[in-house]
């Protein structure tokens, strides 16, 4: 049941994000919106890389040596 709600939340967030970006294109200048999306995407990529590096450097003690 929890997995179902997580999947539904993911779908909701994707839909919300797409609709919000479309709203921004309608409301503001397209160049400003694209710049904001690029900056947000770059920040997200950097954050994902930082988290991946930190997880490799400091693994969770509960999952060390266990297979998923």
mmCIF file as gemmi writes it, N, C-alpha and C atoms, coordinates in Angstrom:
data_model
loop_
_atom_site.group_PDB
_atom_site.id
_atom_site.type_symbol
_atom_site.label_atom_id
_atom_site.label_alt_id
_atom_site.label_comp_id
_atom_site.label_asym_id
_atom_site.label_entity_id
_atom_site.label_seq_id
_atom_site.pdbx_PDB_ins_code
_atom_site.Cartn_x
_atom_site.Cartn_y
_atom_site.Cartn_z
_atom_site.occupancy
_atom_site.B_iso_or_equiv
_atom_site.pdbx_formal_charge
_atom_site.auth_seq_id
_atom_site.auth_asym_id
_atom_site.pdbx_PDB_model_num
ATOM 1 N N . UNK Axp A 1 ? 0.828 -1.189 0 1 0 ? 1 A 1
ATOM 2 C CA . UNK Axp A 1 ? 0 0 0 1 0 ? 1 A 1
ATOM 3 C C . UNK Axp A 1 ? 0.879 1.262 0 1 0 ? 1 A 1
ATOM 4 N N . UNK Axp A 2 ? 1.955 1.189 0.767 1 0 ? 2 A 1
ATOM 5 C CA . UNK Axp A 2 ? 2.853 2.342 0.835 1 0 ? 2 A 1
ATOM 6 C C . UNK Axp A 2 ? 3.513 2.604 -0.521 1 0 ? 2 A 1
ATOM 7 N N . UNK Axp A 3 ? 3.851 1.52 -1.21 1 0 ? 3 A 1
ATOM 8 C CA . UNK Axp A 3 ? 4.465 1.643 -2.531 1 0 ? 3 A 1
ATOM 9 C C . UNK Axp A 3 ? 3.494 2.305 -3.513 1 0 ? 3 A 1
ATOM 10 N N . UNK Axp A 4 ? 2.214 1.959 -3.399 1 0 ? 4 A 1
ATOM 11 C CA . UNK Axp A 4 ? 1.181 2.553 -4.253 1 0 ? 4 A 1
ATOM 12 C C . UNK Axp A 4 ? 1.116 4.061 -4.04 1 0 ? 4 A 1
ATOM 13 N N . UNK Axp A 5 ? 1.104 4.498 -2.784 1 0 ? 5 A 1
ATOM 14 C CA . UNK Axp A 5 ? 1.019 5.927 -2.493 1 0 ? 5 A 1
ATOM 15 C C . UNK Axp A 5 ? 2.277 6.663 -2.953 1 0 ? 5 A 1
ATOM 16 N N . UNK Axp A 6 ? 3.424 6.024 -2.826 1 0 ? 6 A 1
ATOM 17 C CA . UNK Axp A 6 ? 4.667 6.643 -3.285 1 0 ? 6 A 1
ATOM 18 C C . UNK Axp A 6 ? 4.632 6.839 -4.802 1 0 ? 6 A 1
ATOM 19 N N . UNK Axp A 7 ? 4.136 5.842 -5.529 1 0 ? 7 A 1
ATOM 20 C CA . UNK Axp A 7 ? 4.03 5.945 -6.98 1 0 ? 7 A 1
ATOM 21 C C . UNK Axp A 7 ? 3.041 7.046 -7.366 1 0 ? 7 A 1
ATOM 22 N N . UNK Axp A 8 ? 1.917 7.124 -6.672 1 0 ? 8 A 1
ATOM 23 C CA . UNK Axp A 8 ? 0.932 8.153 -6.963 1 0 ? 8 A 1
ATOM 24 C C . UNK Axp A 8 ? 1.483 9.546 -6.658 1 0 ? 8 A 1
ATOM 25 N N . UNK Axp A 9 ? 2.244 9.683 -5.586 1 0 ? 9 A 1
ATOM 26 C CA . UNK Axp A 9 ? 2.868 10.962 -5.257 1 0 ? 9 A 1
ATOM 27 C C . UNK Axp A 9 ? 3.864 11.364 -6.334 1 0 ? 9 A 1
ATOM 28 N N . UNK Axp A 10 ? 4.608 10.396 -6.844 1 0 ? 10 A 1
ATOM 29 C CA . UNK Axp A 10 ? 5.558 10.682 -7.921 1 0 ? 10 A 1
ATOM 30 C C . UNK Axp A 10 ? 4.825 11.182 -9.161 1 0 ? 10 A 1
ATOM 31 N N . UNK Axp A 11 ? 3.734 10.515 -9.53 1 0 ? 11 A 1
ATOM 32 C CA . UNK Axp A 11 ? 2.944 10.953 -10.681 1 0 ? 11 A 1
ATOM 33 C C . UNK Axp A 11 ? 2.392 12.352 -10.466 1 0 ? 11 A 1
ATOM 34 N N . UNK Axp A 12 ? 1.913 12.623 -9.262 1 0 ? 12 A 1
ATOM 35 C CA . UNK Axp A 12 ? 1.378 13.949 -8.952 1 0 ? 12 A 1
ATOM 36 C C . UNK Axp A 12 ? 2.461 15.012 -9.093 1 0 ? 12 A 1
ATOM 37 N N . UNK Axp A 13 ? 3.638 14.752 -8.549 1 0 ? 13 A 1
ATOM 38 C CA . UNK Axp A 13 ? 4.721 15.736 -8.609 1 0 ? 13 A 1
ATOM 39 C C . UNK Axp A 13 ? 5.181 15.98 -10.037 1 0 ? 13 A 1
ATOM 40 N N . UNK Axp A 14 ? 5.224 14.933 -10.852 1 0 ? 14 A 1
ATOM 41 C CA . UNK Axp A 14 ? 5.599 15.106 -12.256 1 0 ? 14 A 1
ATOM 42 C C . UNK Axp A 14 ? 4.565 15.974 -12.971 1 0 ? 14 A 1
ATOM 43 N N . UNK Axp A 15 ? 3.293 15.671 -12.768 1 0 ? 15 A 1
ATOM 44 C CA . UNK Axp A 15 ? 2.236 16.46 -13.39 1 0 ? 15 A 1
ATOM 45 C C . UNK Axp A 15 ? 2.237 17.896 -12.924 1 0 ? 15 A 1
ATOM 46 N N . UNK Axp A 16 ? 2.432 18.091 -11.637 1 0 ? 16 A 1
ATOM 47 C CA . UNK Axp A 16 ? 2.48 19.438 -11.084 1 0 ? 16 A 1
ATOM 48 C C . UNK Axp A 16 ? 3.639 20.227 -11.685 1 0 ? 16 A 1
ATOM 49 N N . UNK Axp A 17 ? 4.798 19.604 -11.789 1 0 ? 17 A 1
ATOM 50 C CA . UNK Axp A 17 ? 5.976 20.278 -12.323 1 0 ? 17 A 1
ATOM 51 C C . UNK Axp A 17 ? 5.764 20.671 -13.779 1 0 ? 17 A 1
ATOM 52 N N . UNK Axp A 18 ? 5.222 19.754 -14.58 1 0 ? 18 A 1
ATOM 53 C CA . UNK Axp A 18 ? 4.981 20.061 -15.99 1 0 ? 18 A 1
ATOM 54 C C . UNK Axp A 18 ? 3.984 21.212 -16.116 1 0 ? 18 A 1
ATOM 55 N N . UNK Axp A 19 ? 2.894 21.149 -15.352 1 0 ? 19 A 1
ATOM 56 C CA . UNK Axp A 19 ? 1.886 22.209 -15.419 1 0 ? 19 A 1
ATOM 57 C C . UNK Axp A 19 ? 2.46 23.543 -14.947 1 0 ? 19 A 1
ATOM 58 N N . UNK Axp A 20 ? 3.292 23.531 -13.921 1 0 ? 20 A 1
ATOM 59 C CA . UNK Axp A 20 ? 3.876 24.754 -13.401 1 0 ? 20 A 1
ATOM 60 C C . UNK Axp A 20 ? 4.821 25.384 -14.422 1 0 ? 20 A 1
ATOM 61 N N . UNK Axp A 21 ? 5.616 24.557 -15.091 1 0 ? 21 A 1
ATOM 62 C CA . UNK Axp A 21 ? 6.523 25.08 -16.106 1 0 ? 21 A 1
ATOM 63 C C . UNK Axp A 21 ? 5.724 25.666 -17.276 1 0 ? 21 A 1
ATOM 64 N N . UNK Axp A 22 ? 4.653 24.987 -17.674 1 0 ? 22 A 1
ATOM 65 C CA . UNK Axp A 22 ? 3.798 25.538 -18.731 1 0 ? 22 A 1
ATOM 66 C C . UNK Axp A 22 ? 3.193 26.871 -18.305 1 0 ? 22 A 1
ATOM 67 N N . UNK Axp A 23 ? 2.774 26.963 -17.054 1 0 ? 23 A 1
ATOM 68 C CA . UNK Axp A 23 ? 2.236 28.218 -16.531 1 0 ? 23 A 1
ATOM 69 C C . UNK Axp A 23 ? 3.287 29.327 -16.6 1 0 ? 23 A 1
ATOM 70 N N . UNK Axp A 24 ? 4.517 28.995 -16.246 1 0 ? 24 A 1
ATOM 71 C CA . UNK Axp A 24 ? 5.576 29.996 -16.283 1 0 ? 24 A 1
ATOM 72 C C . UNK Axp A 24 ? 5.838 30.48 -17.705 1 0 ? 24 A 1
ATOM 73 N N . UNK Axp A 25 ? 5.785 29.557 -18.687 1 0 ? 25 A 1
ATOM 74 C CA . UNK Axp A 25 ? 5.963 29.964 -20.076 1 0 ? 25 A 1
ATOM 75 C C . UNK Axp A 25 ? 4.863 30.923 -20.513 1 0 ? 25 A 1
ATOM 76 N N . UNK Axp A 26 ? 3.648 30.694 -20.059 1 0 ? 26 A 1
ATOM 77 C CA . UNK Axp A 26 ? 2.539 31.572 -20.422 1 0 ? 26 A 1
ATOM 78 C C . UNK Axp A 26 ? 2.653 32.914 -19.716 1 0 ? 26 A 1
ATOM 79 N N . UNK Axp A 27 ? 3.048 32.892 -18.466 1 0 ? 27 A 1
ATOM 80 C CA . UNK Axp A 27 ? 3.049 34.092 -17.63 1 0 ? 27 A 1
ATOM 81 C C . UNK Axp A 27 ? 4.262 34.994 -17.876 1 0 ? 27 A 1
ATOM 82 N N . UNK Axp A 28 ? 5.427 34.396 -18.094 1 0 ? 28 A 1
ATOM 83 C CA . UNK Axp A 28 ? 6.669 35.165 -18.191 1 0 ? 28 A 1
ATOM 84 C C . UNK Axp A 28 ? 7.337 34.95 -19.548 1 0 ? 28 A 1
ATOM 85 N N . UNK Axp A 29 ? 8.444 35.645 -19.757 1 0 ? 29 A 1
ATOM 86 C CA . UNK Axp A 29 ? 9.229 35.517 -20.974 1 0 ? 29 A 1
ATOM 87 C C . UNK Axp A 29 ? 9.862 34.122 -21.041 1 0 ? 29 A 1
ATOM 88 N N . UNK Axp A 30 ? 9.829 33.506 -22.221 1 0 ? 30 A 1
ATOM 89 C CA . UNK Axp A 30 ? 10.32 32.136 -22.377 1 0 ? 30 A 1
ATOM 90 C C . UNK Axp A 30 ? 11.804 32.013 -22.047 1 0 ? 30 A 1
ATOM 91 N N . UNK Axp A 31 ? 12.609 33.02 -22.373 1 0 ? 31 A 1
ATOM 92 C CA . UNK Axp A 31 ? 14.049 32.947 -22.087 1 0 ? 31 A 1
ATOM 93 C C . UNK Axp A 31 ? 14.324 32.879 -20.596 1 0 ? 31 A 1
ATOM 94 N N . UNK Axp A 32 ? 13.561 33.635 -19.813 1 0 ? 32 A 1
ATOM 95 C CA . UNK Axp A 32 ? 13.734 33.601 -18.355 1 0 ? 32 A 1
ATOM 96 C C . UNK Axp A 32 ? 13.349 32.242 -17.788 1 0 ? 32 A 1
ATOM 97 N N . UNK Axp A 33 ? 12.287 31.666 -18.337 1 0 ? 33 A 1
ATOM 98 C CA . UNK Axp A 33 ? 11.836 30.356 -17.859 1 0 ? 33 A 1
ATOM 99 C C . UNK Axp A 33 ? 12.867 29.281 -18.196 1 0 ? 33 A 1
ATOM 100 N N . UNK Axp A 34 ? 13.382 29.31 -19.412 1 0 ? 34 A 1
ATOM 101 C CA . UNK Axp A 34 ? 14.389 28.32 -19.816 1 0 ? 34 A 1
ATOM 102 C C . UNK Axp A 34 ? 15.647 28.465 -18.97 1 0 ? 34 A 1
ATOM 103 N N . UNK Axp A 35 ? 16.065 29.684 -18.702 1 0 ? 35 A 1
ATOM 104 C CA . UNK Axp A 35 ? 17.226 29.904 -17.841 1 0 ? 35 A 1
ATOM 105 C C . UNK Axp A 35 ? 16.975 29.327 -16.449 1 0 ? 35 A 1
ATOM 106 N N . UNK Axp A 36 ? 15.794 29.544 -15.906 1 0 ? 36 A 1
ATOM 107 C CA . UNK Axp A 36 ? 15.466 28.997 -14.591 1 0 ? 36 A 1
ATOM 108 C C . UNK Axp A 36 ? 15.453 27.478 -14.588 1 0 ? 36 A 1
ATOM 109 N N . UNK Axp A 37 ? 14.917 26.873 -15.651 1 0 ? 37 A 1
ATOM 110 C CA . UNK Axp A 37 ? 14.884 25.413 -15.746 1 0 ? 37 A 1
ATOM 111 C C . UNK Axp A 37 ? 16.307 24.862 -15.851 1 0 ? 37 A 1
ATOM 112 N N . UNK Axp A 38 ? 17.156 25.515 -16.626 1 0 ? 38 A 1
ATOM 113 C CA . UNK Axp A 38 ? 18.54 25.058 -16.77 1 0 ? 38 A 1
ATOM 114 C C . UNK Axp A 38 ? 19.288 25.175 -15.451 1 0 ? 38 A 1
ATOM 115 N N . UNK Axp A 39 ? 19.116 26.273 -14.76 1 0 ? 39 A 1
ATOM 116 C CA . UNK Axp A 39 ? 19.777 26.449 -13.462 1 0 ? 39 A 1
ATOM 117 C C . UNK Axp A 39 ? 19.269 25.404 -12.468 1 0 ? 39 A 1
ATOM 118 N N . UNK Axp A 40 ? 17.959 25.165 -12.458 1 0 ? 40 A 1
ATOM 119 C CA . UNK Axp A 40 ? 17.396 24.15 -11.567 1 0 ? 40 A 1
ATOM 120 C C . UNK Axp A 40 ? 17.899 22.754 -11.897 1 0 ? 40 A 1
ATOM 121 N N . UNK Axp A 41 ? 17.981 22.423 -13.183 1 0 ? 41 A 1
ATOM 122 C CA . UNK Axp A 41 ? 18.473 21.106 -13.587 1 0 ? 41 A 1
ATOM 123 C C . UNK Axp A 41 ? 19.942 20.935 -13.21 1 0 ? 41 A 1
ATOM 124 N N . UNK Axp A 42 ? 20.736 21.965 -13.438 1 0 ? 42 A 1
ATOM 125 C CA . UNK Axp A 42 ? 22.161 21.893 -13.076 1 0 ? 42 A 1
ATOM 126 C C . UNK Axp A 42 ? 22.331 21.724 -11.567 1 0 ? 42 A 1
ATOM 127 N N . UNK Axp A 43 ? 21.545 22.432 -10.802 1 0 ? 43 A 1
ATOM 128 C CA . UNK Axp A 43 ? 21.606 22.299 -9.346 1 0 ? 43 A 1
ATOM 129 C C . UNK Axp A 43 ? 21.206 20.895 -8.924 1 0 ? 43 A 1
ATOM 130 N N . UNK Axp A 44 ? 20.166 20.347 -9.552 1 0 ? 44 A 1
ATOM 131 C CA . UNK Axp A 44 ? 19.734 18.989 -9.241 1 0 ? 44 A 1
ATOM 132 C C . UNK Axp A 44 ? 20.797 17.954 -9.555 1 0 ? 44 A 1
ATOM 133 N N . UNK Axp A 45 ? 21.475 18.121 -10.697 1 0 ? 45 A 1
ATOM 134 C CA . UNK Axp A 45 ? 22.533 17.187 -11.067 1 0 ? 45 A 1
ATOM 135 C C . UNK Axp A 45 ? 23.691 17.261 -10.084 1 0 ? 45 A 1
ATOM 136 N N . UNK Axp A 46 ? 24.083 18.46 -9.713 1 0 ? 46 A 1
ATOM 137 C CA . UNK Axp A 46 ? 25.172 18.624 -8.744 1 0 ? 46 A 1
ATOM 138 C C . UNK Axp A 46 ? 24.786 18.001 -7.399 1 0 ? 46 A 1
ATOM 139 N N . UNK Axp A 47 ? 23.563 18.2 -6.965 1 0 ? 47 A 1
ATOM 140 C CA . UNK Axp A 47 ? 23.104 17.62 -5.702 1 0 ? 47 A 1
ATOM 141 C C . UNK Axp A 47 ? 23.099 16.097 -5.771 1 0 ? 47 A 1
ATOM 142 N N . UNK Axp A 48 ? 22.633 15.532 -6.882 1 0 ? 48 A 1
ATOM 143 C CA . UNK Axp A 48 ? 22.631 14.072 -7.041 1 0 ? 48 A 1
ATOM 144 C C . UNK Axp A 48 ? 24.062 13.517 -6.997 1 0 ? 48 A 1
ATOM 145 N N . UNK Axp A 49 ? 24.967 14.179 -7.675 1 0 ? 49 A 1
ATOM 146 C CA . UNK Axp A 49 ? 26.362 13.734 -7.654 1 0 ? 49 A 1
ATOM 147 C C . UNK Axp A 49 ? 26.959 13.837 -6.252 1 0 ? 49 A 1
ATOM 148 N N . UNK Axp A 50 ? 26.671 14.926 -5.552 1 0 ? 50 A 1
ATOM 149 C CA . UNK Axp A 50 ? 27.197 15.095 -4.197 1 0 ? 50 A 1
ATOM 150 C C . UNK Axp A 50 ? 26.658 14.01 -3.263 1 0 ? 50 A 1
ATOM 151 N N . UNK Axp A 51 ? 25.385 13.7 -3.379 1 0 ? 51 A 1
ATOM 152 C CA . UNK Axp A 51 ? 24.797 12.662 -2.525 1 0 ? 51 A 1
ATOM 153 C C . UNK Axp A 51 ? 25.4 11.298 -2.866 1 0 ? 51 A 1
ATOM 154 N N . UNK Axp A 52 ? 25.582 11.001 -4.163 1 0 ? 52 A 1
ATOM 155 C CA . UNK Axp A 52 ? 26.177 9.729 -4.56 1 0 ? 52 A 1
ATOM 156 C C . UNK Axp A 52 ? 27.606 9.596 -4.027 1 0 ? 52 A 1
ATOM 157 N N . UNK Axp A 53 ? 28.37 10.671 -4.109 1 0 ? 53 A 1
ATOM 158 C CA . UNK Axp A 53 ? 29.744 10.643 -3.598 1 0 ? 53 A 1
ATOM 159 C C . UNK Axp A 53 ? 29.755 10.451 -2.09 1 0 ? 53 A 1
ATOM 160 N N . UNK Axp A 54 ? 28.875 11.151 -1.388 1 0 ? 54 A 1
ATOM 161 C CA . UNK Axp A 54 ? 28.813 11.019 0.068 1 0 ? 54 A 1
ATOM 162 C C . UNK Axp A 54 ? 28.361 9.622 0.489 1 0 ? 54 A 1
ATOM 163 N N . UNK Axp A 55 ? 27.436 9.017 -0.268 1 0 ? 55 A 1
ATOM 164 C CA . UNK Axp A 55 ? 26.999 7.661 0.061 1 0 ? 55 A 1
ATOM 165 C C . UNK Axp A 55 ? 28.109 6.647 -0.156 1 0 ? 55 A 1
ATOM 166 N N . UNK Axp A 56 ? 28.945 6.874 -1.159 1 0 ? 56 A 1
ATOM 167 C CA . UNK Axp A 56 ? 30.077 5.966 -1.364 1 0 ? 56 A 1
ATOM 168 C C . UNK Axp A 56 ? 31.156 6.166 -0.304 1 0 ? 56 A 1
ATOM 169 N N . UNK Axp A 57 ? 31.361 7.403 0.079 1 0 ? 57 A 1
ATOM 170 C CA . UNK Axp A 57 ? 32.406 7.687 1.056 1 0 ? 57 A 1
ATOM 171 C C . UNK Axp A 57 ? 31.987 7.273 2.465 1 0 ? 57 A 1
ATOM 172 N N . UNK Axp A 58 ? 30.73 7.499 2.808 1 0 ? 58 A 1
ATOM 173 C CA . UNK Axp A 58 ? 30.215 7.174 4.137 1 0 ? 58 A 1
ATOM 174 C C . UNK Axp A 58 ? 28.996 6.258 3.99 1 0 ? 58 A 1
ATOM 175 N N . UNK Axp A 59 ? 29.223 4.955 3.735 1 0 ? 59 A 1
ATOM 176 C CA . UNK Axp A 59 ? 28.082 4.059 3.522 1 0 ? 59 A 1
ATOM 177 C C . UNK Axp A 59 ? 27.27 3.885 4.804 1 0 ? 59 A 1
ATOM 178 N N . UNK Axp A 60 ? 25.985 3.597 4.606 1 0 ? 60 A 1
ATOM 179 C CA . UNK Axp A 60 ? 25.101 3.355 5.729 1 0 ? 60 A 1
ATOM 180 C C . UNK Axp A 60 ? 25.502 2.042 6.386 1 0 ? 60 A 1
ATOM 181 N N . UNK Axp A 61 ? 25.733 2.045 7.671 1 0 ? 61 A 1
ATOM 182 C CA . UNK Axp A 61 ? 26.196 0.851 8.373 1 0 ? 61 A 1
ATOM 183 C C . UNK Axp A 61 ? 25.175 -0.274 8.345 1 0 ? 61 A 1
ATOM 184 N N . UNK Axp A 62 ? 23.908 0.045 8.206 1 0 ? 62 A 1
ATOM 185 C CA . UNK Axp A 62 ? 22.875 -0.985 8.184 1 0 ? 62 A 1
ATOM 186 C C . UNK Axp A 62 ? 22.864 -1.746 6.863 1 0 ? 62 A 1
ATOM 187 N N . UNK Axp A 63 ? 23.368 -1.134 5.792 1 0 ? 63 A 1
ATOM 188 C CA . UNK Axp A 63 ? 23.325 -1.807 4.485 1 0 ? 63 A 1
ATOM 189 C C . UNK Axp A 63 ? 24.682 -2.293 4.024 1 0 ? 63 A 1
ATOM 190 N N . UNK Axp A 64 ? 25.72 -2.132 4.808 1 0 ? 64 A 1
ATOM 191 C CA . UNK Axp A 64 ? 27.052 -2.585 4.411 1 0 ? 64 A 1
ATOM 192 C C . UNK Axp A 64 ? 27.069 -4.114 4.43 1 0 ? 64 A 1
ATOM 193 N N . UNK Axp A 65 ? 27.43 -4.69 3.304 1 0 ? 65 A 1
ATOM 194 C CA . UNK Axp A 65 ? 27.556 -6.137 3.227 1 0 ? 65 A 1
ATOM 195 C C . UNK Axp A 65 ? 26.242 -6.865 3 1 0 ? 65 A 1
ATOM 196 N N . UNK Axp A 66 ? 25.165 -6.164 2.778 1 0 ? 66 A 1
ATOM 197 C CA . UNK Axp A 66 ? 23.879 -6.814 2.503 1 0 ? 66 A 1
ATOM 198 C C . UNK Axp A 66 ? 23.502 -6.574 1.063 1 0 ? 66 A 1
ATOM 199 N N . UNK Axp A 67 ? 22.82 -7.538 0.503 1 0 ? 67 A 1
ATOM 200 C CA . UNK Axp A 67 ? 22.335 -7.389 -0.869 1 0 ? 67 A 1
ATOM 201 C C . UNK Axp A 67 ? 20.88 -7.023 -0.841 1 0 ? 67 A 1
ATOM 202 N N . UNK Axp A 68 ? 20.504 -6.187 -1.809 1 0 ? 68 A 1
ATOM 203 C CA . UNK Axp A 68 ? 19.092 -5.792 -1.899 1 0 ? 68 A 1
ATOM 204 C C . UNK Axp A 68 ? 18.414 -6.591 -2.971 1 0 ? 68 A 1
